[in-house]
Amino acid sequence: MSYFDAPPGQPVLREFMIHRDLRGRWVASEIHGLSEGVFSAFKEAFRFACAEADGDTDRVHVEPTRLRRF
């Protein structure tokens, strides 16, 4: 059974990754591509991801910053 074949009525547990893009913006992406948001501040991206993950902060992950050109 795939992620998208959940039985009717069963909640879909969305999981998010927060990272910075090449322009220095914060991106909160659902790991299966279901939703995404682009923000100027980390706090906004984290708030969005938590709300979309039904308040479960264990399903919100932050990618270590690899980009140093801002």
Helices and strands as residue ranges (DSSP letters): G 3-5, E 16-20, E 26-30, E 36-39, H 42-52, G 57-59, E 60-62
